[in-house]
Amino acid sequence: MVMTMVGCILTGYTQTAKEMYEAQKYMKPNNYSDFSIGKGTRFVSGSVGLSFGSVSTYCYYGTTSEFISKPNPIEISLSGGFGSFFSDKWTIGVELEYAHNTTPISQLGTGWLKQYTNLFGIAIDVTEHLKITDNFFYTAGLSFGGLIGDLKEDVDYTNYMSFQVNGIALQGYLLAFEFRPTNRLAMNVGVGYYVFEFMRLKNTDMKMEVWGSDYKLGNATIGVSYYF
């Protein structure tokens, strides 16, 4: 009798648990999580960038200056970083980046002489997450950091000059967006930025200091962020 009663109790318990489980399946979506993004949330991120647009540059050389519009530079970048929300809308983080650039600098005959750079940088990023919909955000931000690397510049089609490079840069992200398919995962897309930079170039024969500013539309950056 006792065993029968125990069996009935267990049967009733498992039946109740099954009903609760079935109810929860309809109450919660598959990607349901009690986790929410806000102040104190941390993240890791990574991105890859590819330039496919034109660039306009203002350069100041100390005594002379010029405004240059150049066709179709090629820029490839890789970056990774981490940080956290210091409020419900603002994040601060640290980012490491590598960038390779091939930029036309002047015409020679029917072709273009080019400049080639390989740069490594570290920067502090501050970003605001402005909500458009529940899962879609406008992510305008600023980045400030230092860079080192090397530069080669064509003198003609067979000769070039080489320089060591170091400097600082302030970059603003103009057209950047974030889509969050789940509470923890986000996809980031950027298609334009403005940058102001100061660089020192030197080799065995000369030293130069260059102030410059670029704005680019058509510089696509695609990334992924994970929040925890």
VMD Tcl script that draws the C-alpha trace (Angstrom):
set ca {
  {0.00 0.00 0.00}
  {2.77 2.39 0.94}
  {4.65 1.52 -2.25}
  {1.49 2.11 -4.25}
  {1.01 5.52 -2.61}
  {4.64 6.44 -3.27}
  {4.20 5.37 -6.87}
  {1.10 7.53 -7.20}
  {2.86 10.52 -5.63}
  {5.87 10.16 -7.96}
  {3.59 9.74 -10.97}
  {1.70 12.87 -9.98}
  {4.96 14.78 -9.40}
  {6.46 13.80 -12.74}
  {3.19 14.63 -14.48}
  {3.16 18.10 -12.84}
  {6.81 18.68 -13.78}
  {6.07 17.68 -17.37}
  {3.14 20.11 -17.53}
  {5.32 22.91 -16.13}
  {8.04 22.16 -18.69}
  {5.55 22.20 -21.56}
  {4.13 25.50 -20.32}
  {7.59 27.05 -20.07}
  {8.34 26.11 -23.68}
  {5.51 28.38 -24.79}
  {6.25 31.12 -22.27}
  {9.97 31.52 -23.13}
  {11.58 31.85 -26.55}
  {14.48 29.59 -27.44}
  {17.01 32.37 -26.87}
  {15.50 33.39 -23.52}
  {17.97 34.46 -20.89}
  {17.69 36.25 -17.56}
  {20.88 38.12 -18.56}
  {20.43 41.78 -19.56}
  {22.93 44.31 -20.91}
  {23.51 47.42 -18.81}
  {25.88 49.12 -16.38}
  {28.60 46.67 -15.33}
  {28.21 44.37 -18.34}
  {31.57 43.36 -19.85}
  {32.36 42.42 -23.43}
  {34.99 41.07 -25.81}
  {34.94 41.97 -29.48}
  {36.68 41.51 -32.80}
  {36.32 43.00 -36.26}
  {37.69 43.06 -39.79}
  {37.64 46.10 -42.04}
  {37.93 46.65 -45.79}
  {38.00 50.02 -47.54}
  {36.26 50.35 -50.87}
  {35.62 54.10 -51.11}
  {37.49 57.27 -51.98}
  {39.25 59.44 -49.40}
  {39.68 63.19 -49.03}
  {42.64 64.35 -46.96}
  {43.79 67.70 -45.58}
  {47.53 67.67 -44.82}
  {49.58 70.32 -43.04}
  {53.36 70.10 -43.46}
  {54.51 72.94 -41.20}
  {54.75 75.72 -43.78}
  {52.49 74.42 -46.55}
  {49.19 72.59 -46.70}
  {47.06 70.89 -49.31}
  {43.68 69.22 -49.76}
  {43.90 65.97 -51.69}
  {41.17 63.77 -53.13}
  {42.46 60.30 -53.96}
  {40.85 57.37 -55.76}
  {40.07 54.01 -54.19}
  {42.70 53.35 -51.51}
  {42.89 49.78 -50.27}
  {42.73 49.34 -46.50}
  {42.53 46.07 -44.59}
  {42.33 46.04 -40.80}
  {42.00 43.50 -38.00}
  {41.14 44.42 -34.41}
  {40.19 42.91 -31.09}
  {39.29 44.39 -27.74}
  {37.51 44.23 -24.41}
  {35.67 46.61 -22.11}
  {32.51 47.25 -20.10}
  {29.43 49.45 -19.74}
  {30.06 52.28 -17.25}
  {26.38 53.29 -17.62}
  {23.35 51.70 -19.26}
  {24.20 53.34 -22.63}
  {27.96 54.03 -22.62}
  {30.89 51.63 -22.95}
  {34.63 52.11 -22.53}
  {37.16 49.64 -23.84}
  {40.69 48.94 -25.01}
  {41.34 47.87 -28.60}
  {44.37 46.45 -30.42}
  {44.50 46.88 -34.19}
  {46.61 46.08 -37.23}
  {46.03 47.93 -40.50}
  {47.58 47.70 -43.95}
  {46.99 50.57 -46.39}
  {47.80 51.04 -50.05}
  {46.99 54.65 -50.96}
  {47.46 56.49 -54.28}
  {49.38 59.71 -53.59}
  {50.13 61.36 -56.96}
  {49.80 60.76 -60.66}
  {52.77 59.90 -62.84}
  {51.92 59.58 -66.48}
  {48.79 57.46 -66.76}
  {49.28 55.75 -63.40}
  {49.51 56.56 -59.70}
  {52.43 56.51 -57.32}
  {51.41 54.84 -54.06}
  {52.09 54.81 -50.36}
  {52.12 51.55 -48.36}
  {51.75 51.43 -44.57}
  {51.72 48.66 -41.98}
  {50.56 50.01 -38.63}
  {49.95 48.52 -35.17}
  {47.91 50.49 -32.67}
  {46.35 50.47 -29.23}
  {43.45 52.74 -28.36}
  {40.80 53.59 -25.78}
  {37.27 53.56 -27.21}
  {34.18 55.29 -25.82}
  {30.88 54.38 -27.46}
  {27.25 55.39 -26.94}
  {24.56 52.79 -27.67}
  {21.44 54.64 -28.83}
  {18.43 52.35 -29.02}
  {16.52 52.34 -32.32}
  {14.55 49.14 -31.70}
  {14.83 46.43 -29.02}
  {17.62 44.68 -30.95}
  {19.08 47.49 -33.10}
  {21.35 50.33 -31.91}
  {23.24 53.30 -33.33}
  {26.76 53.14 -31.89}
  {28.52 56.47 -32.37}
  {31.90 56.63 -30.67}
  {35.37 58.11 -30.26}
  {38.74 56.37 -30.17}
  {42.08 57.79 -29.05}
  {45.40 55.94 -29.16}
  {48.94 55.50 -30.38}
  {50.42 53.72 -33.36}
  {53.75 52.44 -34.66}
  {54.79 50.84 -37.92}
  {56.48 51.42 -41.25}
  {55.76 53.33 -44.44}
  {57.02 53.01 -47.99}
  {56.35 55.68 -50.60}
  {56.97 55.45 -54.33}
  {59.40 57.97 -55.81}
  {58.79 56.59 -59.29}
  {57.78 53.19 -60.62}
  {61.09 51.55 -59.60}
  {62.27 53.47 -56.49}
  {60.77 54.21 -53.10}
  {61.54 55.79 -49.72}
  {61.13 53.92 -46.41}
  {60.23 55.41 -43.04}
  {59.63 54.31 -39.49}
  {56.33 55.69 -38.19}
  {54.92 56.54 -34.78}
  {52.12 58.83 -33.78}
  {48.72 59.41 -32.21}
  {45.21 59.47 -33.66}
  {41.71 60.59 -32.68}
  {38.97 58.81 -34.59}
  {35.22 59.36 -34.67}
  {32.81 56.65 -35.82}
  {30.09 58.37 -37.83}
  {27.95 55.57 -39.25}
  {28.10 52.57 -36.92}
  {25.33 50.18 -35.88}
  {24.83 47.12 -33.69}
  {22.32 44.28 -34.03}
  {21.73 41.94 -31.07}
  {20.14 38.64 -32.17}
  {20.47 37.36 -28.58}
  {21.06 38.93 -25.17}
  {24.76 38.11 -25.26}
  {25.77 38.22 -28.92}
  {25.94 41.31 -31.14}
  {26.94 42.04 -34.73}
  {28.60 45.40 -35.44}
  {28.73 47.25 -38.76}
  {30.46 50.54 -39.57}
  {30.61 52.32 -42.93}
  {32.32 55.64 -42.22}
  {34.64 57.53 -39.90}
  {36.60 60.73 -39.41}
  {40.18 60.67 -38.11}
  {42.66 63.36 -37.02}
  {46.24 62.19 -36.65}
  {49.76 63.36 -35.91}
  {52.64 61.21 -37.14}
  {56.43 61.32 -37.04}
  {58.27 59.76 -39.96}
  {62.01 59.14 -39.99}
  {64.74 57.26 -41.81}
  {68.52 57.58 -42.00}
  {68.32 60.71 -44.16}
  {65.40 62.76 -42.85}
  {62.69 63.30 -40.27}
  {59.19 64.67 -40.83}
  {56.17 65.56 -38.74}
  {52.76 65.42 -40.39}
  {49.35 66.53 -39.17}
  {46.48 65.11 -41.15}
  {42.76 64.52 -41.16}
  {40.76 62.01 -43.19}
  {37.11 61.26 -43.57}
  {35.95 58.09 -45.23}
  {32.60 56.86 -46.39}
  {32.70 53.34 -47.76}
  {35.16 51.93 -45.25}
  {33.23 48.83 -44.17}
  {33.94 47.26 -40.79}
  {32.15 44.11 -39.65}
  {32.55 42.75 -36.14}
  {31.14 40.57 -33.38}
  {30.77 41.34 -29.67}
  {30.03 38.95 -26.81}
  {28.53 40.35 -23.59}
  {28.88 38.71 -20.19}
}
mol new
graphics top color blue
foreach p $ca { graphics top sphere $p radius 0.5 }
foreach p [lrange $ca 0 end-1] q [lrange $ca 1 end] { graphics top cylinder $p $q radius 0.2 }
display resetview
